[in-house]
Amino acid sequence: MEEPMKMKAGVRIATVVATVVTAVLLANAQNFQLVPTPNEYEFNNTLFASSASSPNDIWAVGNTTIHFDGKEWTMFPAPGANDDPSEYLRGVLTFSPTLAWSGGGGDSQGQIINKWNGKKWKRLKGLPFEPAWNPFVMTMSGTSDKDIWVTGSIAPNENFQLFFEHWNGKSWGNEGFLPGGVGFLYGASQDATNDAWAVGDQYIESFIAPLVVQYDGSNWSQANLPFPSGNSELLGVLALAPNNVWAVGWQNPGNPDYYTNLTLIYHFDGNSWTIVPSLSQPGTNLDGIVANSPTDMYAFGFSADPTGYGFDSLLLHWDGNEWDVIPSPNPRYNPNYIQNDLYTGVVPSPGNVWIFGTEYDSAQGVCTDGSCTLAINTTSGK
C-alpha cells in the first residue's frame, strides 16, 4: 500500500512523524474495492449520480441506469439514459424500492424527468419550456417525495440561465430563474426543506468562476464566495447541516487543463464560505463528496497521468482536521489508455460507502473500447 500524500498547505512534516500520522488516518478511513457492475451499451456507460434508500436499494444513473438490491447490480433502462454521449441522466433520488426519481436531458430530448414504480422507469412531463431553450436537468435534491428540487440550465437567446422546479407531491411548480444566474449547475444537496444547495460555474468577464446557490425556504439566492486566482469550478456539494456545507471542484491559475488543474474544496460554517487546503498536485480534479460523519468524509475525482495517457481515480479523506490522499482502486484493462474517474457517491448505512464513475475498458464484454460503469465500495459495506 502506498503511503498517502500529506497535503496540509505550507507545512513540511518529518518523515517519522508523517508515517505515524498516516497510519492513524488510514485506520480511520475505509478500504475500497472494485465491485462488478453491468454495462448496457457498447461505448457510453458513465455514471453521474447516485442515491439510496437503504443498503438494499441503491441507484446509479448516467448514460445507463443500474440498481443494487443488496446482492447484485442489474440494468433497468430509463428514458434519457442511452449510448449517445450528449444525452444522459444527471440526478436521481431514491425513497423506497418502489419509488425513485431521475432527471437529465440532451440535444434531442430536452428536459427529462422519470419516475420509478418498482418495476420500470416512466417518463413524466415537467414544466413546459420553449424547444429552442434546450432545457437540461442538471441536479436533483429532496427531503421526501413531497419536496423535490430540480435545477438545471436553459439557453434562451443562447444565454445560459439557471432554472428551478419544485415538486410538492402533486404537481411541479416553476420557481423561476435566478436573477443574474448565468451559468451551469452540476451538483446539489439538501439537508432540510428550507436548506438546499446547488453548485456549478459562472462566467465573470473572461474567467470561469465557482457558483453556489442556496434555497432558504423562500427564495434561491447566490452565495458570496472567495475566488481563487484564475479559473475554477465546483462539481459536487454536500449539506450536512445549515452550518456545515462542503463543496468540491477544481482550480487553475492559468488556462483550464486537466493536467494542470488543482483540487478545490470550500466549507460553509453557517456564516461564510472559506477555501480549505487540499491536494496541491497538478492534474487533480474533484467531482463529488460523501460523508460517514462530519469527521469521516470522502472527496473524489481523478488524477491525470503526467505522461498524457489518461486518468486514475482519486480519493481524499477528511478526518476532521485535514484532507489526505488514500488508496483508490484503479482497473487497468487497457494498457495504452487508462481513464478512471469517480463522479458520484452515496452512504446508505454507516461505514458502507459507494462511489461511482467510469473506466475506459476494452475487456468487459458489451462495453468495448468505451466508457464502462465503475463502482467501488468499502470492504465493511459488502
C-alpha positions as CSV (number, residue, x, y, z in Angstrom):
1,M,0.0,0.0,0.0
2,E,1.4,3.4,-1.0
3,E,1.8,5.9,1.8
4,P,-0.8,8.7,1.5
5,M,0.4,12.0,0.3
6,K,0.3,14.7,3.1
7,M,-1.3,17.9,1.9
8,K,-1.5,20.5,4.7
9,A,-0.6,23.7,3.0
10,G,2.8,25.3,3.8
11,V,3.8,22.6,6.3
12,R,6.6,20.0,6.0
13,I,6.5,17.2,8.5
14,A,9.4,15.0,9.3
15,T,9.3,11.5,7.8
16,V,8.8,9.7,11.1
17,V,6.0,11.9,12.3
18,A,4.3,11.7,8.9
19,T,4.4,7.9,8.9
20,V,2.7,7.8,12.4
21,V,0.0,10.3,11.4
22,T,-0.6,8.5,8.1
23,A,-1.1,5.2,10.0
24,V,-3.7,6.8,12.2
25,L,-5.6,8.4,9.3
26,L,-5.7,5.1,7.4
27,A,-7.0,3.3,10.4
28,N,-10.0,5.7,10.4
29,A,-10.5,5.6,6.6
30,Q,-12.2,2.7,4.9
31,N,-10.6,0.4,2.4
32,F,-12.3,0.4,-1.0
33,Q,-12.5,-2.4,-3.5
34,L,-13.9,-2.8,-7.0
35,V,-17.4,-4.2,-7.4
36,P,-18.6,-5.7,-10.8
37,T,-21.3,-3.7,-12.5
38,P,-23.2,-4.3,-15.8
39,N,-22.8,-2.3,-18.9
40,E,-25.8,-1.6,-21.1
41,Y,-24.1,-0.1,-24.1
42,E,-21.0,-0.7,-26.2
43,F,-19.4,2.7,-25.8
44,N,-21.0,5.1,-23.2
45,N,-21.9,3.8,-19.7
46,T,-20.7,6.6,-17.4
47,L,-22.5,7.0,-14.1
48,F,-23.0,10.6,-12.9
49,A,-25.5,10.5,-10.0
50,S,-26.5,8.1,-7.2
51,S,-28.9,7.7,-4.4
52,A,-30.1,5.1,-1.9
53,S,-33.0,4.5,0.5
54,S,-31.1,1.5,2.2
55,P,-28.1,-0.8,1.6
56,N,-30.5,-2.9,-0.5
57,D,-31.9,-0.2,-2.6
58,I,-29.2,1.8,-4.5
59,W,-29.5,3.5,-7.9
60,A,-26.7,4.9,-10.0
61,V,-27.5,6.7,-13.3
62,G,-25.9,8.4,-16.2
63,N,-25.7,7.1,-19.7
64,T,-27.1,3.9,-18.2
65,T,-29.2,3.1,-15.2
66,I,-28.3,0.3,-12.7
67,H,-29.7,-0.9,-9.4
68,F,-28.3,-2.7,-6.4
69,D,-30.7,-5.0,-4.4
70,G,-28.1,-5.9,-1.7
71,K,-26.7,-8.8,-3.7
72,E,-26.0,-7.7,-7.3
73,W,-26.3,-4.9,-9.8
74,T,-28.9,-5.0,-12.5
75,M,-29.6,-2.8,-15.5
76,F,-33.0,-1.1,-15.8
77,P,-33.3,1.0,-19.0
78,A,-34.6,4.5,-18.4
79,P,-35.6,7.4,-20.7
80,G,-32.7,9.7,-21.3
81,A,-30.0,7.2,-20.4
82,N,-28.5,5.9,-23.7
83,D,-25.4,5.4,-25.7
84,D,-25.5,9.0,-27.0
85,P,-22.8,10.9,-25.1
86,S,-25.0,14.1,-25.3
87,E,-28.0,12.5,-23.6
88,Y,-27.8,11.2,-20.1
89,L,-29.3,11.4,-16.6
90,R,-27.7,13.9,-14.1
91,G,-29.7,13.4,-11.0
92,V,-31.5,10.6,-9.0
93,L,-33.5,10.4,-5.8
94,T,-34.4,7.1,-4.1
95,F,-37.1,7.0,-1.4
96,S,-38.0,3.3,-1.4
97,P,-37.7,0.2,-3.6
98,T,-41.0,1.2,-5.4
99,L,-40.3,5.0,-5.6
100,A,-37.5,6.9,-7.2
101,W,-36.9,9.9,-9.4
102,S,-34.3,10.7,-12.0
103,G,-33.6,13.6,-14.4
104,G,-31.4,14.7,-17.2
105,G,-31.7,15.8,-20.8
106,G,-30.0,16.0,-24.1
107,D,-29.8,17.7,-27.5
108,S,-32.8,15.8,-29.0
109,Q,-34.9,15.1,-25.9
110,G,-34.7,18.3,-23.8
111,Q,-35.7,18.1,-20.2
112,I,-36.2,14.6,-18.8
113,I,-37.9,13.7,-15.6
114,N,-38.5,10.0,-14.8
115,K,-40.3,8.1,-12.0
116,W,-39.7,4.5,-10.8
117,N,-42.7,2.4,-9.7
118,G,-40.8,-0.7,-8.6
119,K,-40.9,-2.3,-12.0
120,K,-39.9,0.2,-14.6
121,W,-39.0,3.8,-15.3
122,K,-41.6,6.1,-16.8
123,R,-41.0,9.5,-18.3
124,L,-43.2,12.3,-16.8
125,K,-43.9,15.7,-18.0
126,G,-42.1,18.5,-16.3
127,L,-42.8,22.2,-16.8
128,P,-43.0,23.3,-20.5
129,F,-40.2,25.3,-22.0
130,E,-39.6,26.6,-25.5
131,P,-37.9,23.9,-27.5
132,A,-35.2,26.3,-28.6
133,W,-34.2,26.8,-24.9
134,N,-32.9,23.3,-24.7
135,P,-33.8,22.7,-21.0
136,F,-31.5,20.2,-19.3
137,V,-32.0,18.9,-15.7
138,M,-28.5,19.1,-14.1
139,T,-29.3,18.2,-10.5
140,M,-31.9,16.8,-8.2
141,S,-32.2,17.1,-4.4
142,G,-35.0,16.5,-1.9
143,T,-36.1,15.5,1.6
144,S,-39.2,13.5,0.6
145,D,-41.4,12.6,-2.3
146,K,-43.3,15.9,-1.5
147,D,-40.2,18.0,-1.5
148,I,-38.0,17.6,-4.7
149,W,-35.9,20.3,-6.3
150,V,-34.9,20.0,-9.9
151,T,-32.3,22.6,-11.0
152,G,-30.9,23.0,-14.5
153,S,-29.8,25.2,-17.3
154,I,-31.7,26.7,-20.2
155,A,-30.4,28.7,-23.1
156,P,-32.9,31.4,-24.2
157,N,-31.1,33.6,-26.8
158,E,-28.0,31.4,-26.4
159,N,-27.5,32.9,-22.9
160,F,-27.4,30.1,-20.4
161,Q,-29.5,30.7,-17.3
162,L,-30.4,28.6,-14.2
163,F,-33.9,27.4,-13.7
164,F,-35.6,25.8,-10.6
165,E,-38.6,23.5,-10.5
166,H,-40.2,22.1,-7.3
167,W,-42.4,19.0,-6.8
168,N,-44.8,19.3,-3.9
169,G,-46.1,15.7,-4.1
170,K,-48.9,16.7,-6.6
171,S,-47.5,19.0,-9.2
172,W,-44.5,20.8,-10.5
173,G,-44.1,24.5,-9.7
174,N,-41.9,26.9,-11.6
175,E,-39.8,28.8,-9.2
176,G,-38.4,30.9,-12.0
177,F,-34.9,31.9,-13.0
178,L,-32.2,33.1,-10.7
179,P,-31.7,36.8,-11.4
180,G,-28.3,37.2,-13.0
181,G,-27.8,33.5,-12.7
182,V,-25.9,32.8,-15.9
183,G,-24.0,29.5,-15.8
184,F,-24.3,25.8,-15.1
185,L,-25.1,23.6,-12.1
186,Y,-23.5,20.2,-11.6
187,G,-24.2,19.1,-8.0
188,A,-27.0,19.5,-5.4
189,S,-27.6,18.6,-1.8
190,Q,-30.4,19.2,0.7
191,D,-30.5,18.7,4.5
192,A,-33.9,20.3,5.2
193,T,-37.0,21.7,3.4
194,N,-35.5,25.2,3.9
195,D,-31.9,24.4,3.2
196,A,-31.0,23.3,-0.3
197,W,-27.8,23.9,-2.2
198,A,-26.5,23.6,-5.7
199,V,-23.1,24.3,-7.2
200,G,-21.5,24.8,-10.6
201,D,-19.8,27.6,-12.5
202,Q,-20.4,31.0,-14.0
203,Y,-18.5,33.3,-16.4
204,I,-17.2,36.6,-15.0
205,E,-15.6,38.6,-17.7
206,S,-13.1,36.2,-19.2
207,F,-12.9,33.8,-16.3
208,I,-14.7,30.7,-15.2
209,A,-15.7,31.2,-11.5
210,P,-17.3,28.9,-8.9
211,L,-21.0,29.3,-8.3
212,V,-23.0,28.4,-5.2
213,V,-26.8,28.9,-4.9
214,Q,-29.0,28.3,-1.8
215,Y,-32.7,27.9,-1.1
216,D,-33.7,29.2,2.3
217,G,-37.3,28.2,2.4
218,S,-38.5,31.2,0.4
219,N,-36.0,32.0,-2.4
220,W,-33.0,30.9,-4.3
221,S,-30.0,33.2,-4.0
222,Q,-26.4,33.3,-4.9
223,A,-23.8,32.9,-2.1
224,N,-20.8,35.1,-1.7
225,L,-17.5,33.1,-2.3
226,P,-13.8,33.9,-2.1
227,F,-12.5,33.2,-5.6
228,P,-9.1,31.6,-6.1
229,S,-6.9,33.1,-8.7
230,G,-7.5,32.2,-12.3
231,N,-10.3,29.8,-13.4
232,S,-12.3,27.5,-11.1
233,E,-15.4,25.4,-11.0
234,L,-17.5,23.4,-8.4
235,L,-18.9,20.0,-9.3
236,G,-20.1,18.5,-6.0
237,V,-21.8,19.7,-2.8
238,L,-22.8,18.0,0.5
239,A,-25.0,19.7,3.0
240,L,-24.7,18.0,6.4
241,A,-26.4,20.8,8.3
242,P,-27.2,24.5,7.7
243,N,-23.9,25.4,9.3
244,N,-21.8,22.6,7.8
245,V,-21.8,22.5,3.9
246,W,-18.9,21.3,1.7
247,A,-18.3,21.9,-2.0
248,V,-15.6,20.5,-4.2
249,G,-14.2,21.1,-7.7
250,W,-11.0,22.3,-9.4
251,Q,-9.0,25.5,-9.7
252,N,-6.3,26.6,-12.2
253,P,-4.4,29.9,-12.1
254,G,-3.9,29.7,-15.9
255,N,-5.9,28.2,-18.6
256,P,-8.1,25.2,-17.5
257,D,-6.4,22.0,-18.4
258,Y,-6.8,18.5,-16.9
259,Y,-3.0,18.1,-16.5
260,T,-2.5,21.4,-14.6
261,N,-5.7,21.7,-12.5
262,L,-5.6,21.6,-8.7
263,T,-8.2,20.4,-6.3
264,L,-10.6,23.0,-4.8
265,I,-12.6,22.5,-1.6
266,Y,-14.9,25.0,0.1
267,H,-16.6,24.9,3.5
268,F,-19.5,26.9,4.9
269,D,-19.9,27.3,8.6
270,G,-23.2,29.0,8.6
271,N,-21.8,32.4,8.2
272,S,-19.2,32.4,5.4
273,W,-17.5,30.2,2.8
274,T,-13.8,29.6,3.1
275,I,-11.3,27.6,1.0
276,V,-9.9,24.6,2.8
277,P,-6.4,23.5,2.0
278,S,-6.3,20.3,-0.1
279,L,-4.1,18.5,-2.6
280,S,-1.7,20.8,-4.5
281,Q,-0.6,18.2,-7.0
282,P,-1.1,19.4,-10.7
283,G,-3.6,17.3,-12.7
284,T,-6.1,16.6,-9.9
285,N,-9.8,17.3,-10.1
286,L,-12.7,16.6,-7.6
287,D,-16.2,15.7,-8.8
288,G,-18.1,14.8,-5.6
289,I,-18.1,14.3,-1.9
290,V,-19.9,11.9,0.6
291,A,-19.7,11.5,4.4
292,N,-20.0,8.8,7.1
293,S,-19.9,11.7,9.6
294,P,-18.7,15.3,9.8
295,T,-15.2,13.9,10.7
296,D,-15.2,11.0,8.2
297,M,-15.7,12.2,4.7
298,Y,-14.5,11.3,1.2
299,A,-13.9,13.6,-1.8
300,F,-13.3,12.0,-5.1
301,G,-12.5,12.6,-8.8
302,F,-9.4,11.8,-10.9
303,S,-5.7,12.4,-11.1
304,A,-4.3,12.9,-14.6
305,D,-1.4,10.7,-15.7
306,P,1.6,13.1,-16.3
307,T,2.5,11.0,-19.3
308,G,-0.7,12.0,-21.0
309,Y,-2.2,8.5,-21.2
310,G,-5.3,9.1,-19.1
311,F,-6.5,9.4,-15.6
312,D,-6.5,7.4,-12.3
313,S,-9.3,7.6,-9.8
314,L,-8.6,9.9,-6.8
315,L,-9.8,9.6,-3.2
316,L,-9.3,12.1,-0.4
317,H,-10.3,11.5,3.2
318,W,-11.2,14.1,5.8
319,D,-10.6,13.2,9.5
320,G,-12.0,16.5,10.9
321,N,-8.6,18.3,10.6
322,E,-7.2,17.9,7.1
323,W,-7.7,16.2,3.7
324,D,-5.3,13.4,2.8
325,V,-5.0,11.1,-0.3
326,I,-5.9,7.5,0.4
327,P,-5.6,4.4,-1.9
328,S,-8.2,4.1,-4.6
329,P,-8.8,1.0,-6.8
330,N,-7.9,1.6,-10.5
331,P,-8.8,-1.1,-13.1
332,R,-6.2,-1.2,-15.8
333,Y,-7.6,-3.3,-18.6
334,N,-6.3,-1.2,-21.5
335,P,-2.5,-0.7,-21.1
336,N,-2.5,2.0,-23.7
337,Y,-5.1,4.3,-22.3
338,I,-6.3,4.5,-18.7
339,Q,-9.4,6.5,-17.7
340,N,-10.8,6.0,-14.3
341,D,-12.9,8.9,-13.0
342,L,-15.2,9.0,-9.9
343,Y,-18.3,11.3,-10.2
344,T,-20.8,10.4,-7.5
345,G,-21.2,8.6,-4.2
346,V,-23.7,7.6,-1.5
347,V,-23.7,6.2,2.0
348,P,-26.7,4.0,2.6
349,S,-25.6,3.0,6.1
350,P,-22.7,3.8,8.4
351,G,-19.4,2.5,7.0
352,N,-21.0,1.5,3.7
353,V,-19.6,3.9,1.2
354,W,-20.3,3.5,-2.5
355,I,-18.6,5.7,-5.2
356,F,-19.3,5.5,-8.9
357,G,-18.0,6.8,-12.2
358,T,-16.4,5.5,-15.3
359,E,-13.5,3.4,-16.5
360,Y,-12.1,3.1,-20.0
361,D,-12.1,-0.6,-20.7
362,S,-11.9,-2.9,-23.6
363,A,-12.4,-6.1,-21.6
364,Q,-15.8,-6.0,-20.1
365,G,-18.0,-7.8,-22.6
366,V,-20.5,-5.5,-24.2
367,C,-18.5,-2.4,-23.2
368,T,-15.7,-2.4,-25.8
369,D,-13.3,0.5,-26.2
370,G,-15.5,3.0,-24.4
371,S,-16.6,4.3,-21.0
372,C,-17.8,1.5,-18.8
373,T,-19.5,1.6,-15.4
374,L,-17.2,1.8,-12.4
375,A,-18.2,1.2,-8.7
376,I,-16.1,0.9,-5.6
377,N,-17.3,0.1,-2.1
378,T,-15.8,0.0,1.4
379,T,-15.0,-3.5,2.5
380,S,-17.2,-3.1,5.6
381,G,-20.2,-2.4,3.4
382,K,-20.0,-5.6,1.5
